[in-house]
Amino acid sequence: MRIVPVVLVLGLALGFFLPLPFAGQAIGPGVVMSGIDTDGDGRISKDEYIAYRDQEFARFDRNGDGLLGPVDFPRASSYRRALGTLDERINAADKNGDGMLSREELHDAPTIAFDKADTSKNGYLSSTEIENMRSTIFGIR
């Protein structure tokens, strides 16, 4: 089973990466945790989240131009109600104003999805918080 953090997911754009599945795939919080929880403590820290987001840059760069933009997230509009618009999310992190995100800009981007999912405000995501955010996104898109 492959996991796709959709930056639109919450992803980039919409939240700057929270792991979500391809359409039609089932995914549980344990699967998400195993791919991001590098220290094995059963939760995802903000540093682990950012490292994973950085690692996934090439996968999100669908056209291979070394930048992330609207063309790389064709399904972004379906998540607009839950996460806001792709343009808003890109603009929030776009330091040079070109409407695209470089690797550096993505690394330094706000952790919108993480912060929204971290309902306990302890700087970590539990499997319950991940599942709650996932349900919210799929429930109101």
N, C-alpha and C positions, 0 to 999 in steps of 0.2 A: 504494500500500500504506500503510495507516494503522498507526501504532504506538500501543499502549496500555500505558503504564507501569502496571502493576497494583500498586497499593499493597497491596494484598494482595499486593499485589504487593508482594509484595515490595512490593509495593505498599504501601499504607498500612499497612495493617495489616500485614501480615505482614512487611514489611521496610521499609516506607516508601519505596516507589517504585524499582523497577528496571524499565526498559522491557521490556514483553512484548507479544506480538501478541494480536489477537482469536483465539479458538479457530479452528483450521483454517487460519490464515495462516502462511506461512513467513516467517521473518525471520532475517537474518544480522547479525552484529556490525557490519558496515559501515553498515547501515541505521540501527541504533540510534545509532551514533557520529555520523552526519551530522545527526541531530536534536538532539543534546545537546552535541557538541564545538564550542562556539561560537568557540573561538580556532583551530580547524583544526589542532591539533598531533597529531591521531591518537590521543588518549586523552581520558578524561573525568576532570576534577578534581572534588574534593568540592564546590567552589564551583559548578561547572557543574551538577553533580547536584542540588544544593539549588535553584539557580535554575530548573532544569527542573521539579523537583517543585513549586515555587511556581507556576510557569506553568500546570501541569496541574490545579490545584485545582478550577477550574470544571468541567472534564471529569469529574472523579471525583465531584463533587457531583450525583449523579443526580436527586435530588429538588429541587434548587435552593433548599435552605433556608440556604445559606451555611455549612454545617457538614458535616463528614465523620463518618460513623458506620457501624455494621453494615449498615444499610439500603442504603447506597451501594455495598456490596461483596457482592452476593448469591452470588458463587462463592468467597468466601474460604475456606470449609470444605474445598474440594478441595485447597488448598495447605497445610493445617494441618501435615501431617507434615514438610514442608520448611521451613516458616517460623514455626511457632508459631500461636497463636490470634489472631484479629483483636482480641478484647477485650484481650489482653495487650499488643499493639502500641499500641492506642489509649490504654490506661491509662498506658503508659510516657511518653506525650507530653501527656496531658490535664491541663493545669495547674489548671483550675478544678473538676475532678471531675464534669463533667456527662455523661461518657461519649461525648463528641463532640469533634472537633477543629476549631478555627477556623483561618483562614489563618495567623494568628500562631503558634498551637500547632504546626501542621504545619511551618512554616518552622523553628521551633526544635526540632523532633522529632529524636530520635537518627537517625543515618544507618545503620541496622542493615543494610539490604541492601547498601549501598555498602561498608561495613566488612567484611561477610562475603565479598563478591565480590573485594575488594582483597587477594588472596592474597599478593601481593608486599609488601604493607604500605608502599607508597611514596606513598600518597595519591592515586593515579590508577588508573583502570580502563582496561586495554588491551582490545582487541577479543577477545583470547583469554580474559581474565578474565570478560568479559561472556558469552561463549559457554559457558564452563564453568559459570557460575551458572545460566544459562538451562537447560542440560542437566540440572543437578542438580534444579532445581525441577520440570521436567516429568518427570524420571525417577522421583521418589519421592513425588509428590503422591498 
